Amino acid sequence: MAGWRTILITQRCKLDLRYNNMNIRINDSLKQVNIQEIGVLIIESTSVSLTTSLLSELMKNKIKVIFCDETHNPQSELVSYYGGYDQSERIKSQISWSNEIKENLWTIIVSEKIKKQMEVLKYFNIKEYKLLENYMFQVEHFDITNREGHAAKVYFNLLFGVDFNRDDKENVINMALDYGYSILLSLFNREIVSNGYITNIGLFHKNKFNHFNLSCDLMEPFRPLVDKMVVEMNIKNFSTEEKRHLQKILSTQLFIKNKQFFLQDVVRIYTKSILDALDENSLDDIWFYENEL
């Protein structure tokens, strides 16, 4: 099982490995964290030096490592070449997934995403949530009528105002949303690779320039978790303080399989159920999260 701790490195230091611990050396001080306790390592400072032995051990333990740029925004991540002992068989299976099962699964994912968006509107007592309820029931096979797109427009306008546009990348709300989504994407990349599959081949997302098509597909029902946080932040500018707040999404607890788990474990359980369903050509045992039971 993956570790539970999220480690954030914000200042100049050296990270190295000693006796299965990650050493954090800041000037003359030394802190140690057991490798097996780490779930996510976020390196926010560009003044950090790391040893290759530490990076290798982090990958062996399937720890998600996220690197930020000089503006403290996630820029890249470390992804292992090898996700499992039978990875070649997993990739063969992935390539052979039928269009029918992929289209059926995407239909379910879209419905679940709209459901979660509807629940966010209900949480904030926005009475127009019934519009999304209608969209959810109108989703057709492979969402050929684009209920997802229609629901998204209504949803974001209700949350952030009629003038809000997701394409405006200079908007501080969009900056916050994209930052939160990038954290989610990293979690899904880790789980897909850890299970022996590749992130490039998706269900609906098929952009040849996107290395994470499958991750983008699977994370869709989780995006409303970020949306809810951003609304509650009542954001006026997007600085370090707001980024710290959004990083707390990793500590979110949700219900899945009738038990409460931290977000990282919820993503693990959900992703495994999706991948198993695709391999077994059956959608009967997919697990989605619930905010409460």
GISULDA-V344515 format. One record per residue. N is the residue number from 0. RES is the residue in one small letter. OMEGA is omega in whole degrees, 0 to 359 (999 if undefined). D_FIRST is the distance of its C-alpha to the first C-alpha in whole Angstrom. Layout:
BEGIN
N&RES&OMEGA&D_FIRST, N&RES&OMEGA&D_FIRST
END
This chain:
BEGIN
0&m&181&0, 1&a&178&4, 2&g&186&7, 3&w&186&9, 4&r&172&12, 5&t&182&15, 6&i&180&17, 7&l&179&21, 8&i&188&23, 9&t&183&27, 10&q&181&29, 11&r&179&30, 12&c&175&28, 13&k&177&27, 14&l&177&23, 15&d&186&23, 16&l&174&21, 17&r&177&22, 18&y&177&20, 19&n&174&16, 20&n&170&17, 21&m&177&18, 22&n&176&22, 23&i&184&24, 24&r&178&27, 25&i&185&30, 26&n&181&33, 27&d&181&34, 28&s&181&30, 29&l&172&27, 30&k&181&24, 31&q&176&21, 32&v&178&17, 33&n&183&14, 34&i&185&12, 35&q&178&9, 36&e&187&10, 37&i&174&11, 38&g&181&9, 39&v&174&13, 40&l&179&16, 41&i&179&19, 42&i&187&22, 43&e&181&25, 44&s&176&28, 45&t&180&30, 46&s&181&31, 47&v&174&28, 48&s&182&28, 49&l&175&25, 50&t&179&25, 51&t&178&23, 52&s&177&22, 53&l&180&19, 54&l&179&19, 55&s&181&18, 56&e&176&15, 57&l&179&14, 58&m&178&14, 59&k&181&13, 60&n&175&9, 61&k&178&10, 62&i&180&11, 63&k&179&13, 64&v&182&17, 65&i&178&19, 66&f&179&23, 67&c&178&26, 68&d&184&30, 69&e&176&32, 70&t&176&33, 71&h&176&29, 72&n&177&28, 73&p&184&25, 74&q&182&26, 75&s&179&24, 76&e&180&20, 77&l&181&19, 78&v&181&18, 79&s&173&17, 80&y&190&19, 81&y&181&17, 82&g&181&14, 83&g&183&14, 84&y&182&16, 85&d&187&18, 86&q&181&19, 87&s&178&22, 88&e&179&22, 89&r&181&20, 90&i&176&22, 91&k&179&25, 92&s&181&24, 93&q&180&23, 94&i&185&27, 95&s&176&28, 96&w&184&27, 97&s&176&30, 98&n&181&32, 99&e&182&32, 100&i&179&29, 101&k&180&28, 102&e&178&31, 103&n&180&30, 104&l&180&26, 105&w&177&28, 106&t&180&30, 107&i&181&27, 108&i&179&25, 109&v&179&29, 110&s&181&30, 111&e&177&26, 112&k&180&27, 113&i&177&30, 114&k&180&29, 115&k&175&27, 116&q&178&30, 117&m&180&32, 118&e&176&30, 119&v&179&30, 120&l&178&34, 121&k&180&34, 122&y&181&32, 123&f&177&35, 124&n&176&38, 125&i&191&39, 126&k&180&41, 127&e&179&41, 128&y&181&37, 129&k&175&39, 130&l&179&40, 131&l&176&36, 132&e&177&36, 133&n&179&39, 134&y&182&37, 135&m&181&34, 136&f&180&37, 137&q&183&39, 138&v&178&36, 139&e&183&37, 140&h&180&35, 141&f&179&34, 142&d&184&35, 143&i&179&38, 144&t&175&40, 145&n&175&37, 146&r&178&37, 147&e&181&34, 148&g&179&36, 149&h&180&39, 150&a&182&36, 151&a&181&35, 152&k&179&38, 153&v&184&39, 154&y&182&36, 155&f&177&36, 156&n&177&39, 157&l&181&39, 158&l&191&36, 159&f&178&38, 160&g&186&42, 161&v&180&44, 162&d&183&44, 163&f&181&40, 164&n&182&39, 165&r&181&36, 166&d&180&38, 167&d&186&39, 168&k&177&37, 169&e&179&39, 170&n&185&38, 171&v&177&36, 172&i&178&34, 173&n&177&33, 174&m&180&32, 175&a&179&30, 176&l&182&29, 177&d&178&28, 178&y&179&26, 179&g&179&24, 180&y&181&23, 181&s&176&23, 182&i&177&19, 183&l&181&18, 184&l&180&19, 185&s&178&17, 186&l&181&14, 187&f&175&15, 188&n&181&16, 189&r&184&13, 190&e&180&11, 191&i&180&14, 192&v&180&15, 193&s&179&11, 194&n&174&12, 195&g&181&15, 196&y&178&18, 197&i&186&20, 198&t&187&21, 199&n&188&25, 200&i&185&25, 201&g&177&25, 202&l&180&27, 203&f&178&29, 204&h&184&29, 205&k&181&31, 206&n&183&32, 207&k&179&32, 208&f&181&32, 209&n&180&28, 210&h&189&26, 211&f&183&23, 212&n&182&25, 213&l&178&22, 214&s&179&20, 215&c&177&23, 216&d&189&24, 217&l&184&20, 218&m&188&20, 219&e&181&24, 220&p&181&23, 221&f&181&21, 222&r&180&24, 223&p&175&26, 224&l&178&23, 225&v&181&25, 226&d&181&28, 227&k&179&28, 228&m&183&27, 229&v&177&30, 230&v&182&32, 231&e&179&32, 232&m&183&32, 233&n&193&36, 234&i&176&35, 235&k&174&38, 236&n&184&37, 237&f&183&34, 238&s&182&33, 239&t&181&31, 240&e&179&31, 241&e&178&30, 242&k&178&27, 243&r&181&26, 244&h&182&26, 245&l&177&24, 246&q&180&21, 247&k&177&21, 248&i&179&19, 249&l&178&16, 250&s&179&16, 251&t&176&18, 252&q&182&17, 253&l&178&17, 254&f&173&18, 255&i&185&16, 256&k&176&17, 257&n&176&19, 258&k&180&16, 259&q&181&16, 260&f&169&12, 261&f&186&12, 262&l&183&13, 263&q&179&10, 264&d&176&8, 265&v&178&12, 266&v&180&12, 267&r&182&9, 268&i&180&11, 269&y&183&14, 270&t&179&14, 271&k&180&13, 272&s&178&16, 273&i&182&18, 274&l&177&17, 275&d&180&18, 276&a&179&21, 277&l&180&22, 278&d&184&22, 279&e&179&23, 280&n&180&26, 281&s&183&25, 282&l&186&25, 283&d&189&24, 284&d&177&21, 285&i&180&20, 286&w&172&18, 287&f&180&19, 288&y&172&19, 289&e&179&21, 290&n&177&22, 291&e&180&23, 292&l&999&24
END
